[in-house]
Amino acid sequence: FRHEIYPDYKANRSEMPKEMQDQLVHLWEILDSMNIPLLKKNGLEADDIIGTFAKNAKTEGLLTYIVSGDKDFTQLVDEDVLLYAPGMKKSSEPIIYDAVKVEQKWGVQPKNIIDLFGLMGDSSDNVPGVPGIGVKTAAELINKYKNLETLLKKAEEIPQKKRKQT
């Protein structure tokens, strides 16, 4: 559905290699033989399913850890959902993101991550953002105007001419 909203979504990503695609069937057979459930739904990304499970676990009062290096999951972080980001490089340590660490990393609360990435852009998903607006400026604007929608409505109030024009 994201491609219907924005046709260039993830357009810069290469397709999964055929050799890897061919192996998925075998992986699914192995998981089935081990009685490990496989969850997939046409039209949804794994992130959508993981996010849905995290939100459902929250309604059940469960503390949930999402294990992923994907920064998009920071939008789900709250008192009941934490993000365990394994060290992505040999020299880096894993980080468990709570709301405080998300804000330290990105400059906004988890509930504003989508607004932040929309404003500054997200090259991994091929979202262009606003030219000349990086993470610091985007966080400053989102924090001042509370969300992207309000920022757009009040764009004329932005004192810096260059920011107002973009």
SULCOR-V567606 format. One record per backbone hydrogen bond with DSSP energy under -1.0 kcal/mol. NH is the residue of the N-H (numbers start at 1). CO is the residue of the C=O. Records with the same first field share a line. If there is no record, write none. Layout:
# SULCOR-V567606
NH->CO  CO
This chain:
# SULCOR-V567606
5->1
6->2
9->6
10->125
11->8
13->10
21->17
22->18
27->23
28->24
29->25
30->26
31->27
32->28
33->29
34->30
35->32
36->31
44->41
49->45
50->46
51->47
52->48
53->49
54->50
55->51
56->52
57->53
58->54
59->55
61->58
62->57
64->80
66->82
68->84
73->70
74->71
75->72
76->73
78->81
82->64
83->97
84->66
85->95
92->89
95->85
97->83
102->98
103->99
104->100
105->101
106->102
107->103
112->109
113->110
116->112
117->113
118->114
119->115
120->116
121->117
122->127
125->122
127->122
130->119
133->130
138->134
139->135
140->136
141->137
142->138
143->139
144->140
145->141
146->142
151->147
152->148
153->149
154->150
157->154
158->155
164->160
165->161
166->162
